[in-house]
Amino acid sequence: MSNPLVLIEPYADRLGGHHQRTLVGLAQARPGSLVIAPHGIAREPVGALREARARLVTAPAGRWAAALLTASRLAAGLSAAGQRAFRSRRWPRRLRRLPHQITLVARCLTEASALRTASRQEPGADAVVILTASEALHGAAALLGGQPHLRFIHEAVTTEDAGVRLLGRLARRKEQRVIAVYPTHAVADQFATAFPDLPAVVGAFAVDDGRRLTDAERDGGRAAFGIPAAETVVCLVGGWWPDKDIAVVDAALARLKEPLHLVVTGAPLDETVLQRWRALPGLRLHTVPGPVAENVLRLVYGAADAALVARHPGVGKESGLVMDAARLGVPLIVSDHDPALTTRLLGQPWALTFPAGDPAGLAEALHTVIRQPPERPGTNAPELLGMRSAAEQADFLANAYTSLRTKEP
């Protein structure tokens, strides 16, 4: 019988994003798993975790874990104060970067606290996994946490400056007690330059829960937004973060010559842009301020004939929105920002690609959907994108952790 996992999610307190869904899926795949949420947990996943008989821990276990978490919160407060103080571009760049370097230290301390708690609460786990790990100080987290572990590293938000690099070098040998799990080869290639000796594997983060949208949910989505069945709907999901090309969406919508409903949800959103879209003659805009619960998100996807994903060229991290569309059975309109993703989608009738940064290309794709909505993805779509079931993902992580624990020093 498979043993439990230890699942550490530092961002479990935040609603939205596919980290919550993967956390719940893995806990359901391995009943009795230990879930550590060092900053608390949002209300929505708690019920599902209880049904999976997961043991939820939101407080540090032991003096070392408590001290590390206290230090982390102090550092996070210092970072927030620094970001406010050095917000102006009049300050030298090194001072403006300093608060973000402190954030890296704070995240490392949080991880170390959770790892200390894991070693006390579940010493015989099949795997110890940080589901949303920091992009730096990998060895330091293992050293301070005293626990070998796997760490999902989704992207590089902050690069290390000299001070953080020095801390990393002091704990470099402990990197051999860690395996980094990168969701895409593009992310792996990016980190291989900065951390050439860090053991790593590549595997999608999102898991397929097998819960495709039903016809009733599709009807419910249309009813929720008051959209007739015969009219075309595209959804734009998720906060407008820097990797998303909202400018190209803005320009493409202004080129529309046929009527379209657009459902927008997420946080943050730009109200100035939304007002401009509301004024477009052929566009009916429906907004659901986010982040939103899973049942609301399913209504948004259920209403849509296609989901729109527009990113800047070269963004190679995993798209939770693309994975959502595949697992739920929603057609895609997606930019060709990531060559590997574009290759996977080549020839798929449910995926329309357009050149990244090209408003005319996106407008043409939108017109195609308006005239003839594409067929829905088949049940093999998640596998096509490299997504595993939750049970397969749990086994993958357990096997990686076994190799970490048994290899020679």
Order of alpha helices (4+ residues) and beta strands (2+ residues): beta-alpha-beta-alpha-beta-alpha-alpha-beta-alpha-beta-alpha-beta-alpha-beta-beta-alpha-beta-alpha-beta-alpha-beta-alpha-beta-alpha-beta-alpha-beta-alpha-alpha-beta-alpha
